[in-house]
């Protein structure tokens, strides 16, 4: 008997504000250590949610759990309203796209070939649709100029932008990005966060792990501050980012004040006066 594998059904259009991923009572233990404990968080269409916190706070672990790549020890994770284990891998690939911290390839793929990998879940798409998605993603991340170069020949920052282009080409309504600005210069950090805002404006949900609190304050609609395996605060940056909270979370005196021209939230570590020498 020949079994015919069903083609995964693409997700229906999402309503603004719809919860596309959520964790309830999430606890994750890795290597005998409790990395997350009792975490509740929701990700909504039309917003950028930044996960911030010190090293080891559980940001990447939470992102992996929301992506359904890491099963919880206890608690539940739902993606597009259904428990994560109920989705098949092909179905998940149409509903969420994941950017890991680093991307390694063993074969000499070109930049365009790497970006085109993001179209793999869309088996029913026409070649024209695939070409348009790839071209749009490469233009948005400014990698079109080296489309024919081997991925292995790129700098770290260039690889990061190509990896992001692959995620954008996937055109999933839920984007989960782990430190997408870590290897980037100032200009391209701003570019990546503007792309996150643009995707949210178009109706997608974006979760991004960031270490730069200034970027989180400038571009995120909401921030979740992780500390000691839990969520210390969750809300708009203006409400969440306070000097006392951040100083406690990072174990470093932090100043929070409005930009003198725009009024935007600025977050800086307290520093003593300059010394000559």
Secondary structure, 3 states (H helix, E strand, C coil): CCCCCCCCCCCCCCCCCCEEEEEEEEEEEECCEEEEEEEEEEEECCCEEEEECCCCCCHHHHHHHHCCCCCCCEEEEEECCEEHHHCCHHHHHHHEEEECCCCCCCCCCEHHHHHHHHHCCCCCCCHHHHHHHHHHHHHHCCCHHHCCCEHHHCCHHHHHHHHHHHHHHHCCCEEEEECCCCCCCHHHHHHHHHHHHHHHHCCCEEEEECCCHHHHHHHCCEEEEEECCEEEEEECHHHHCCHHHHHHHHCCCEEEEECCCCCCEEEEECCCCCCCC
